């Protein structure tokens, strides 16, 4: 069975130093001035999300800067400490770990690396918009119903998954487990009850899951 994990803010902390680097040195890595301006604006105000195309540009710039040694990455600081022990438990039950990222696969590999034992990285450009229920219908079909669980930090994404899997899954017994990873504890008790009514578990870390 497959477990699907969002990367940003579920497994990896916000890449603040990456955004600061692009704000200061992005002109050396990004030729598209309009895209660079949108990225810098997004860093200051996240109310308007980046398009997938702009995020691809940003990710490629980060990869190049990391490989050049100009943008140092400290894995211990960037990756949440509960991730590695949780992945080790997942491997004990022989589930496969697939990562979903809006960035590039190369970026995830540079930050996490082989020691985390994931089998595959799926990019946003190949999976589709995570805020659309149709994305999860297609994932269910693509992997022939072998999805055991899905983890994400955004309520809108988890609800899209809820609706998408509801449409795609014929047998309720095979319905994937859904987890909203609320690292900052911003989900209210009332919101948590509402998610619970949809069989969506709200967790602050993987340590909250009974294994």
MODA-V855213 format. One record per backbone hydrogen bond with DSSP energy under -0.5 kcal/mol. NH is the residue of the N-H (numbers start at 1). CO is the residue of the C=O. If there is no record, write none. Layout:
nh->NH co->CO
nh->NH co->CO
This chain:
nh->2 co->146
nh->3 co->96
nh->4 co->149
nh->5 co->98
nh->6 co->151
nh->7 co->100
nh->9 co->12
nh->10 co->7
nh->11 co->7
nh->12 co->7
nh->13 co->78
nh->16 co->14
nh->19 co->15
nh->20 co->16
nh->21 co->17
nh->22 co->18
nh->23 co->19
nh->24 co->20
nh->25 co->21
nh->26 co->22
nh->28 co->25
nh->29 co->26
nh->30 co->26
nh->31 co->29
nh->33 co->31
nh->36 co->32
nh->37 co->33
nh->38 co->34
nh->39 co->35
nh->40 co->36
nh->41 co->37
nh->42 co->38
nh->43 co->39
nh->44 co->40
nh->45 co->41
nh->48 co->45
nh->49 co->47
nh->55 co->51
nh->56 co->52
nh->57 co->53
nh->58 co->54
nh->59 co->55
nh->60 co->56
nh->61 co->57
nh->62 co->58
nh->63 co->59
nh->64 co->60
nh->65 co->61
nh->66 co->62
nh->67 co->63
nh->68 co->64
nh->69 co->65
nh->69 co->66
nh->70 co->65
nh->71 co->65
nh->72 co->70
nh->75 co->73
nh->77 co->74
nh->78 co->74
nh->79 co->75
nh->80 co->11
nh->83 co->80
nh->85 co->81
nh->86 co->82
nh->87 co->83
nh->88 co->84
nh->89 co->85
nh->90 co->86
nh->91 co->87
nh->92 co->88
nh->93 co->89
nh->93 co->90
nh->94 co->91
nh->95 co->90
nh->96 co->1
nh->98 co->3
nh->98 co->96
nh->99 co->120
nh->100 co->5
nh->101 co->122
nh->108 co->104
nh->109 co->105
nh->110 co->106
nh->111 co->107
nh->112 co->108
nh->113 co->108
nh->116 co->113
nh->117 co->114
nh->119 co->97
nh->120 co->97
nh->122 co->99
nh->123 co->121
nh->124 co->101
nh->126 co->123
nh->127 co->123
nh->128 co->124
nh->132 co->129
nh->133 co->131
nh->135 co->132
nh->136 co->132
nh->136 co->133
nh->137 co->133
nh->138 co->134
nh->139 co->135
nh->140 co->136
nh->141 co->137
nh->142 co->138
nh->143 co->139
nh->144 co->141
nh->145 co->140
nh->146 co->143
nh->148 co->2
nh->148 co->146
nh->149 co->2
nh->150 co->177
nh->151 co->4
nh->152 co->179
nh->155 co->153
nh->158 co->154
nh->159 co->155
nh->160 co->156
nh->161 co->157
nh->162 co->158
nh->163 co->159
nh->164 co->160
nh->165 co->161
nh->166 co->162
nh->167 co->163
nh->168 co->164
nh->169 co->165
nh->170 co->168
nh->172 co->170
nh->174 co->171
nh->175 co->172
nh->177 co->148
nh->178 co->199
nh->179 co->150
nh->180 co->201
nh->181 co->152
nh->181 co->179
nh->182 co->180
nh->182 co->203
nh->183 co->181
nh->185 co->182
nh->192 co->188
nh->193 co->189
nh->194 co->190
nh->195 co->191
nh->196 co->192
nh->197 co->193
nh->198 co->194
nh->198 co->195
nh->199 co->196
nh->200 co->195
nh->201 co->178
nh->201 co->199
nh->203 co->180
nh->203 co->201
nh->208 co->205
nh->209 co->206
